Amino acid sequence: MSDCLFCRIARGEIPASKVYEDDEVLAFNDINPVAPVHFLMIPKQHLASLDDAQAGHQALLGKLLLLASKLAKTQGLEQGFRTVINTGRGGGQEVFHLHIHVIGGGNIPPMVKRN
């Protein structure tokens, strides 16, 4: 999609602080981080959300998840990290291009408040 924010970042039309890049994937620092380390990983191919993924995307999705762990460690997150994929409006997705948040460092609160 030509007007998609993340497609434009992947094409280099909008600058980003890159963490990693290859022919299929771009990882860049989040402009509104919620933790000391917070970067996004996107496929360069436009895929609106995880709901839109199909069997043909299996290798790409696997690559993204394996790369998340590798990149987290290069960013100093040897003790662990959180990955988040928001899917659809009801799941909190704001930019409709599949992306994985990799978050860590500092005191990361639990995802779900427990009583």
N, C-alpha and C positions, 0 to 999 in steps of 0.2 A: 504494500500500500504506500503510495507516494506521500501521503500526508501523515502517516503514523509517526509519532514522536520517536519511538525506538528504531524504526526503519531509517529515519533521517539521521539518528546518531550512528547507526551501523554503516551508513553510506558516508559518514564524515561531514555531513552538512551542519550538524550541531556538535560543538566540541564536548568531549567527555574525558575525564581522568581515567584512562584505560588501565586495567589490571592485567588483561590478557586479550589476545585476538588471534584468530586463525581464519580459515576460509569459511567456517560454519558458525562460529561462536564469537561473541564479544562480551567481555566482562568489564564493568566500569564502576567507579565509586558512586554511591547514591548521593545526590545533591542535598538530601535532608536525612543524614544518618541518624539512626536511633541507638547506635552503639559505637564504640571506638573503631570497630571494623564493620563496614556495611557496604557491600557491593552487590551489583545486579549482574546476572548472567542472562544473556538473550541469544536465541538462535538468530542468525542474520536473515534467514528465511522468515517471512511474516507468517506467524501462527497466532491467531487472536488469543487463544487461551488453551489450557490443558483440555478443556471440553472439545476442542477442535482437533486434537491430536488423533491420528489414526495409525494403523499398523505400520504404514510406511515411515512414520516418524520414530519408530522404536529405537533405532540406532542413535539418532540425534538426542532423544531423551536420555538414553543411557549415557551417552557422552557427557551431557550436561551434568548429570548427577555425579559421575566419577570425577569430572573436572572440578566440581564444587569442593570436594574433599581436598584435592591437590592444591587448588588455589587458596583455600582457607589456611592450609599449613604455610604456604608461602607468605601469607599476610600475618603470620604469628599466632595463629589459632590452634596450636598443638594440643591444647587441653579440651577442645571441643568448640562447636559452633551450632547455630540454628539455621535451617533452611526453611524458607516460606515460599509457597506458591499460592497466590490468591487467584481464585478462579470465578469469573463472573461477578456481576454487581453484588449479588448476595454474599459472595466470598470476599468482598472488599477490593476487588480488582479495580484499579483506576486507569491504568494504561492498558489498552486492549491489544497487547502483543505479549505473548508468553514470556514471563521472566521469573527468575529464581532470585530471591533475596538470600544472601549469605551474611549472617550477622553474628558478631561475637566480640569478645574482649569486655572487660569490666564486669559488672554485675547484671546479668541478663535475667529479668524476672520470668517467672513461669508463664507459659502460654495461656493456661487456664487457671483461674483463681479457684483454689480448693478450700473448702470449709473444714 
